[in-house]
Amino acid sequence: MIYSTAKSPTGTKNMNITSFNLRDIGEKSNTVPESKASLSVVIPVYNSEGIILDLHKKLTNELSLLVKNYELIFVNDSSPDNIWTKIQLLAKADPHVKAISLRRNFGYDSALMAGLNYVSYPYVVIMDDDLQHNPEDIPQLLSEIEKGYDVVYGNFPLKKQSFVKNLGSWFVGKLAQFIVNKPARLQITSYKIFRKEIAKGISQYGGPYPYIDGLIFQMTSSIHHVMINHHERAQNKGGHGILKSMEILFNFCTTFSILPLRIAVFLGLVISLGAGVFSIGLVIVKLWLGIDMEGWTSIILAITISGGIQLIGLGLLGEYVGRTYMNINRQPQYVIKETISIDSAQQLNEIR
């Protein structure tokens, strides 16, 4: 498949598999009031070659009339398709487009970290690349954050995704209430807007396994939400499947909490106490009722008690190792391969 750029009779660049006219994606209005805000939009892209042009068109049509200045930062998380070529062509036709390509697939949140490090404007929108997040909802998010909140989430009355993913989202939300004090009525979604100060705080996180929502809840309590619609996926296959979602959940639990280690300690205590109570019961049966238990009982008890004690020891050791690990591990969150229209001098935080 060949992509090309050409000059139209009016001097406008055409691009697409056949042709793509920049006029088709909307023109910036000259009547936008000077009081309007400026906006950065960060979008990790993966396996979305077939919808990137439609996404760009919808964003441009909306933002060109909504804000004074804007930028679209696409982060290619080492997508196996030809999306980087399309982004390069978009950037040639539209000066608002910026892009980062990573050397390998680092994951959704790491890709976001790469993009957030280079935002320029006071408000930052994060959204997915599959058009389940409608760009037409950005005005509602922007209007709400201008009331003074630090972060505004787009919440959905109904998510158009599989039952398993909906169940996983519910479970993560419940965990977040215990681990990072998420408000009970707030739904964690990847469609959100926050201030540049929050983006700067997020970019200063140096751990190898970032989780954007966890970092947000640690930095501010000025969080609100608006109800918007969740749309059908623009293509059948999503960029991040169940395994990726499980990886995000594991990172969330181990990065922002030592709860799994404490669960190990708790299980060790329960097993040891249960074995101890059972042992006392066997002694009572032997002494009072004169019933002699078979030899396997003592062996099972010994194994159970020792196993419980080992779990306690491993849990306590893991407690210290986990704390040390979270403080000193400096594995890179991402490695940049190539950029488009990105000024490294404007990054919010130096790449670790």
N, C-alpha and C positions, 0 to 999 in steps of 0.2 A: 504494500500500500504506500502511495507516494503523497506527501504533503507539500504544498507549494504556497508561496506568497507572490502576489502580482499587484500591479497598479490598476485601479479602476479608472474609467474615463474622467472621474472627478478628482483623481489623485489619491483616493482612499485605498489603503491596503486591503486586499481580500485574502481570507484564510479559511481553511477547513479541508476536508477531504476533496471537496470540489471548490467552493468559494465561500468566504465568510466576510461580510461587510460590517465594519465597526458601527455604521449607522444603525444596523439591525439590533444592536444591544443598548440603544438609548443614548441620548445626548445630554450632557450636563447643562442644567438650566442656568441662565445668567441672572435669574431673579432670586436665587437662593439668598436669604437674609444673612448678613454677616454674623448674627448671633447664633446661627446654627452650629452644632457641634462638629467635630472631626472624628473619624472612626477608623479603627484598624480591624480587619476581619482575618482570623487565622483559621485555616482549614487543612488538616492532615488529609492527604489523598492516597488511596490505595485501591487498585483494581477498579478505577472509575474513569477509564479512558472514554467510555461511551457516553458519559453524561457531563464531563467537565465543561464542554462548550455551553450546554444548557444551563448549568449552574452559574457560569460566569455571566451569561446573558441576563438571568433573573437578578443576580446581585447588582449588576451595573444599572439595569433599569430602575431598581429600587433606590440604590445609594446615590445615584447621580442627581436625584431630585430631593433627597432627604437631608444630606449633610453638605457642609462646605468643602471638606476634603476627606478623602478616604483612600485606603490601600487594601489590596487583597493579597494576603501572604499565603501561598500554597506551599505545603511541606510534603514533598514526595518521600514517603517512608519505604524507599526501595521497592516500589511497585513493579511487578513483573511485566506489566503491559507497557504500552507505548505512551503513557500519559505525560512523561517528561517532555517529549517532542511537542505535544499539543500545548503544554504550558509555555514552552519557549516561543511558540508562534503567537500565543495570546499576549505574551509580554511585549513582543515586537509591535503588535497592533494597539495595545492598551497600556499607557504609562502607569496606570494604577496597579498593575500586576507585578508582584514580587514573588520570588520563589526560592526554596531551599531544597536540595536533593541530598538525602542521607546515604551513607556508604552501604548500609545494610538495614534490614528491618529491625528497628529498635522498639517498636510498639507505639501505640496511639499517644500515650501521655508523654513519652520522650520526644515524639515528633512535635507535640504541642509546645514542649519546653523550648525546642529549637526555634519555633516561630515566635513565641512570646518574647524571646530575647531580643527581637529586632522590631518590635512595634514602635510606631512613631507618634500616635495620636492619643488624646486623653481617655477615650473609651475603646475597649477591646471586646469584640464579639468572637466567640468560639462556636463553631458549628461543624456538623458532619458533611461529607461530600456526596451523599446519596440522595439528596433532595427530600429526605424525610423531614428535614428542618427547612421550612419555607422562608426564603429571604424576605417575603412580604411581612413577616412577623417582627423584623428588626425594628421598625418604627415604634412598636409597642414596648419592646425591651428598652430602647433608648429613652422613650418618654418616662418610663418608670424609674430608671437609674438617675435621671436628671432631677428626681425628687429628693435626692440626697443619699441614696443607698450606695454601698460599696459594690455589691454584687446583686444581680437579678437573674434568676433562673427562669427558663421557659418550661413550664410544667404542662403535662398532657393529660386530659381526662381519660383518654384511651390510647395506648401505644399499639401501633399496627406492626407487631412483630410476633415471633413465636411464643407459645406459652412458657417454654423453658427460659427464654430470655426475660420475659416479664417476671417470672418467678425469681430469677437471679437478681433483677433490678430491685425487687421488693426485699430480698434477703440482704443485699448490700445496704439498702436504706436503713433497715433495722440495725445492722451492725454499726453503721455510721452514727446512730443515735447513742450507742454505748462508747464507741471508740473516740469520736471527734465531736461529740455533742451537737449533732445535726438536729435542727428543729424538727419536731415530729411531723408537722404538716408539709414540710418541704420535700419535694421529689428531686432526687439527684438525677440530672440529665446532662448531656454533653452540649446542650444549646443554652448559652448563657452570655451575659455581658457584664464586664466589671471595669473598674477604673485602672488607669495605667499604673497607679501606685501599687495596686494588687498584683498586676503583671510583674512589676519590678521585684516585689517580695517573693513571688513564685520563682522567678528566674534565679534568685539567690540560693535556692535550695541545691545542695551539692550531692545528695544521695544518688545512687545509681538506679534506683527504681522509684521514680516520682509518681505521685498520684495527685492530680490537679485539685480535685474536690477536697481531698484531705488537707492539702496545703491551704486552700481557701478557708476552711472551717477553723484552722489553727490561727489564721491571721485576723479575722474579722467576724463580728456577730451582726454587722449591718447587712443582712441578707434578706432579700424579698423574692417573690415569684409572681409571674403572670401566667394565666391560663391561655394556652394556644393549642392549635390542632397538630397532631402527628400524622404525617402523610405516608402513603405507600412508597416503598422503595422504588427508585427509578430504574433499577436493574435487579435481576433475580438474586444474584449472589452478592452478599455483603462483603465489605473489605475485611472485617474482623469477625471471626466465628466464635463458637462456644469455647474452644480452647483458649483463644485470646482473652475472652471475658473471664475465664477461670484464672488466667495468669494475672489479670488486673485485680481480681478479688484477692488473690494470694499476696500480691504486692501491697495492697491496701492493709491487709491484716498484719503483715510482718513489718511494714515500714512505719506505721503510725501507732502500733500497739505491741505489747509483749503478751497479749491475751493468749495466744496459742501456748506459750511457755507456761503461763499460769494454769491453763487447763491441764497441762501435763502434770504439774505439781498437785493440782486438785485430784486428778484421777489416781495418782500415786497414793495420796492420803486416803482416799475412799477405799482403794483395794487393800491397803495395809490395815485400816480399821476393820474392814469386813472380815479379813482373814483373822485378825485378832479376836473379834467377837465369836467367829466360828470356832476358833481354838478353845476359847473359854467354854463354849457349849459342849465340845467334845470331852473336855475334862470333867464337866458336871455329869455328863452321861456315863462316863467311865466310873467315877467315884460314887455317885448316888444310885445309879441303876445297875451298875456292874456289867454293862454291855461293853465288850471289847471290840473296838473298831479295827478294821483290816489295816495292814501296813501301808497300803497306798495312800491312806488319808494323810498320814504325817508327811509323806513325800510331797503330795499336792500342796499341803499347807506351807511347807518350807519354800517350795517354788513360788507360790503366790505371794507370800510375805516378802521374800527377797526381790521378786519382780516389782512389787509396789515400792519398796525402798529404792530400787534402782531408778524407777521413774521419777521419784522425788529428787534423787541426786542429779539425774540428767536435766530435770526441769530447772533446778536451782543453778546448775552450771550453765544451762542455756540462757537463763536470765541475765547473767553477767556477760556471756559471750554476745548475746543479742544487743545489749546496751553498747558494748564496745564496737560491735560491727556497725551499728547505725551511726556511730560518731566518726569512725576513722576510714570507712570504705570509700575509696575515691574512684571507683570504676566510672568511666565516662557515660553520661546519659545518652549521648549521641555523638556522631562524628560526621561533619559536613563534607560532602563530596564536591558540590557545585552550587553556586548561587546565581540569581538573576536580580539585578537592581537592588542588591542588599549592601548597605554601607556598614562595614564592620566597626567603624568608629562610633556608630550610634547604638551599639548593642547595650542593653541594660546591665548586663553582667558578663564578665569575661568567661569564655568557654573553659570548663574545667577538664 
